[in-house]
Amino acid sequence: MSGKQLTGLLSEHTVIPPGQRSSQVLRAWFSDRLGPTFHFDSHMRDFIAAADGSTTLADALDLWRSTRDAAPKDIDPQFELNRFTRDWHSKNPGGTRADMLTAWTRHRSLPTDRRDRI
């Protein structure tokens, strides 16, 4: 569902309209309030997508703060690279992106029934 998107001056009292996307306008506003580590994680994307006109940006800030210690949600199967990347980096914390991409290429070269989750 697509609807009116937030633009211009935003505040904690701004109501999130139905159909709002995780836009660059929202990213800039959240980054200004929460710092450079802000990103649209699955909790925040789901919250924004579920907006029905009864929640505000203050509610979104509260959600962000309350989910910082929450375990990451599972990544849906169609996002195989994202799942692989998260799993690989958790097992190889000092690994580089280039190392991960090499492992990804090797992983993708296997038949699907021989691919293990990292």
C-alpha positions in Angstrom: 0.0 0.0 0.0 1.4 3.3 -1.0 0.3 6.5 0.6 1.5 10.0 1.5 5.2 10.0 2.5 6.7 12.1 5.2 8.7 15.1 4.1 9.8 18.4 5.5 10.1 19.2 9.2 9.5 16.2 11.4 9.2 15.9 15.2 8.5 13.3 17.8 4.8 14.2 17.4 4.7 13.4 13.7 2.2 10.7 12.9 3.5 7.9 10.7 1.0 7.6 7.8 -0.1 4.2 6.4 2.1 3.2 3.5 5.2 5.1 4.8 8.4 3.7 3.5 11.8 3.6 5.2 12.9 6.6 3.3 16.0 8.8 3.3 14.0 11.5 5.0 13.3 9.2 7.9 16.8 7.8 7.9 18.2 11.3 8.3 15.7 12.2 11.0 16.4 9.0 13.0 20.2 9.4 12.5 20.0 12.9 13.9 18.3 11.7 17.0 19.9 8.3 17.5 23.3 8.8 16.1 25.3 7.4 13.2 24.7 3.8 14.2 21.0 4.0 13.3 19.9 1.7 10.5 16.5 0.3 9.4 16.8 -3.1 11.0 14.0 -5.6 10.8 12.3 -4.3 13.9 12.1 -0.8 12.6 11.2 -1.8 9.0 8.3 -3.9 10.4 7.2 -1.1 12.7 7.2 1.5 9.8 5.4 -1.0 7.5 2.7 -1.7 10.0 2.0 2.0 10.6 -1.8 2.6 10.5 -1.8 6.3 11.3 -1.9 5.8 15.1 1.8 5.8 15.8 4.3 8.6 16.0 8.0 9.0 15.4 8.3 9.1 19.2 6.9 5.6 19.3 9.4 4.6 16.6 12.2 6.0 18.8 11.0 4.0 21.8 10.9 0.9 19.6 14.5 1.4 18.5 15.7 1.9 22.0 13.8 -1.1 23.3 15.1 -3.5 20.6 18.8 -2.7 20.8 19.4 -5.8 23.0 17.0 -8.0 21.2 18.3 -10.9 19.2 18.3 -10.3 15.5 15.3 -11.7 13.7 15.7 -14.5 11.3 16.4 -13.4 7.7 13.9 -14.7 5.2 15.1 -17.4 2.9 14.9 -15.3 -0.2 17.7 -13.1 1.3 20.3 -15.8 1.1 23.3 -13.5 0.8 22.2 -11.5 3.8 21.8 -14.6 5.9 25.2 -15.9 4.7 26.9 -12.6 5.4 25.5 -12.4 9.0 26.4 -16.0 9.7 29.9 -15.8 8.2 30.8 -12.6 10.0 29.6 -14.0 13.4 31.9 -17.0 12.9 34.8 -15.0 11.4 34.7 -11.7 13.3 38.1 -10.6 12.0 37.2 -11.5 8.4 37.1 -8.9 5.6 34.3 -8.4 3.1 36.6 -9.8 0.4 37.1 -13.0 2.5 33.3 -13.3 3.0 32.7 -12.8 -0.8 35.2 -15.5 -1.6 33.4 -17.9 0.8 30.1 -16.8 -0.7 31.3 -17.6 -4.2 32.5 -21.1 -3.0 29.1 -21.6 -1.2 27.1 -20.7 -4.3 29.1 -23.0 -6.5 27.8 -26.0 -4.5 24.6 -27.8 -5.4 21.8 -26.5 -3.2 21.5 -29.8 -1.4 25.1 -29.6 -0.3 25.1 -26.0 1.0 25.3 -25.8 4.7 24.2 -22.7 6.6 27.4 -21.1 7.8 
